[in-house]
Amino acid sequence: MNIAVAAASAMFTVNRVVYVRDHLRLGAADVSLALGAYGGGSMVVALLLPRVLERVSDRTVMLRGALLLTAVFAGLGALTTAASGGWRWPVLLAVWAAFGAACSMVLTPTGRLIRRSAPPEQRTSAFAAQFSLSHSCWLLTYPLAGWLGAAAGLQSAVVALGLITLASGLLAVRLWPSGEQASPEHEHTDLHAGHPHLADAERVPGGWRHSHHMVDALHGHH
């Protein structure tokens, strides 16, 4: 899903001035409003998510955010084809705000997910890997957004980055198992009797055997 966020971020960061100044023929001050719309959408979602994540899984929020980015790209494509109309400016602000909100849905739970999925001694490496992966995605999408926008037009940039986002979202849905799928049956030999993680475990020689629905810090390798 890093590539989906990178595609949306690239489209906004690289081409927002082009949309405001060239496509809509608005002033420099309006570029700042566009930036505020993106940041506002991102902040609202980031502030609301802690309560949402008490009731909804990280997977649900992040996948819906990734798929929402595809829908926002579709809306941006429709706006890009419109040659005139005063409605285009408020719609563009709404599109940028939706981009920010959807990106925040993907990014905000990432730290929780890494902490839960990797044991303490591996978390530094896990966060470093996430940092490297996200920046590699930006390295791909930012030049692509600029080159396509300049060489082939904004609509080509929207289509290309939108397709990347769609492929990323669908791949994430396929590769990220839902919480209803149990992990393979496995044994713990280093946890003491009464440990909370062993609530449903069966005693076996040398340890405890069970399976469960949740990947956590004790099972970062699954």
BELJOMO-V849271 format. One record per residue. N is the residue number from 1. RES is the residue in one letter. SS is DSSP state (hx for helix, st for strand, lp for the rest). NEAR is the number of other C-alpha atoms within 8 Angstrom. Layout:
n->{N N}
res->{RES RES}
ss->{SS SS}
near->{NEAR NEAR}
//
This chain:
n->{1 2 3 4 5 6 7 8 9 10 11 12 13 14 15 16 17 18 19 20 21 22 23 24 25 26 27 28 29 30 31 32 33 34 35 36 37 38 39 40 41 42 43 44 45 46 47 48 49 50 51 52 53 54 55 56 57 58 59 60 61 62 63 64 65 66 67 68 69 70 71 72 73 74 75 76 77 78 79 80 81 82 83 84 85 86 87 88 89 90 91 92 93 94 95 96 97 98 99 100 101 102 103 104 105 106 107 108 109 110 111 112 113 114 115 116 117 118 119 120 121 122 123 124 125 126 127 128 129 130 131 132 133 134 135 136 137 138 139 140 141 142 143 144 145 146 147 148 149 150 151 152 153 154 155 156 157 158 159 160 161 162 163 164 165 166 167 168 169 170 171 172 173 174 175 176 177 178 179 180 181 182 183 184 185 186 187 188 189 190 191 192 193 194 195 196 197 198 199 200 201 202 203 204 205 206 207 208 209 210 211 212 213 214 215 216 217 218 219 220 221 222}
res->{M N I A V A A A S A M F T V N R V V Y V R D H L R L G A A D V S L A L G A Y G G G S M V V A L L L P R V L E R V S D R T V M L R G A L L L T A V F A G L G A L T T A A S G G W R W P V L L A V W A A F G A A C S M V L T P T G R L I R R S A P P E Q R T S A F A A Q F S L S H S C W L L T Y P L A G W L G A A A G L Q S A V V A L G L I T L A S G L L A V R L W P S G E Q A S P E H E H T D L H A G H P H L A D A E R V P G G W R H S H H M V D A L H G H H}
ss->{lp hx hx hx hx hx hx hx hx hx hx hx hx hx hx hx hx hx hx hx hx hx hx lp lp lp lp hx hx hx hx hx hx hx hx hx hx hx hx hx hx hx hx hx hx hx hx hx hx hx hx hx lp lp lp lp lp hx hx hx hx hx hx hx hx hx hx hx hx hx hx hx hx hx hx hx hx hx hx hx hx lp lp lp lp lp hx hx hx hx hx hx hx hx hx hx hx hx hx hx hx hx hx hx hx hx hx lp lp hx hx hx hx hx hx hx hx lp lp hx hx hx hx hx hx hx hx hx hx hx hx hx hx hx hx hx hx hx hx hx hx hx hx hx hx hx hx hx hx hx hx lp lp hx hx hx hx hx hx hx hx hx hx hx hx hx hx hx hx hx hx hx hx hx hx lp lp lp lp lp lp lp lp lp lp st st st lp lp lp lp lp lp lp hx hx hx lp lp lp st st st lp lp st st st st lp lp lp lp lp lp hx hx hx lp lp lp}
near->{9 8 13 14 13 13 17 14 10 13 14 9 7 10 12 11 9 8 9 14 12 9 7 9 7 8 8 7 6 9 12 8 9 13 9 8 13 15 10 10 14 15 11 9 11 12 7 8 10 8 7 8 10 7 6 8 8 9 8 8 12 12 12 9 14 18 12 9 16 12 8 11 12 9 9 11 11 8 10 9 7 8 5 5 6 5 6 11 8 7 9 11 12 9 11 14 14 12 15 15 16 13 15 13 16 15 8 9 10 8 8 7 9 11 11 11 13 15 12 7 5 8 11 7 7 10 10 8 8 8 8 8 9 11 8 8 12 12 8 8 13 13 8 9 15 10 9 12 13 8 6 10 9 10 11 10 14 12 10 8 13 12 9 11 17 11 8 12 13 9 8 10 9 7 6 7 8 6 7 6 7 9 10 6 8 7 8 8 7 5 7 5 5 6 8 5 5 10 7 6 9 7 7 7 5 5 11 13 12 11 10 8 9 7 11 9 11 8 10 11 5 5}
//
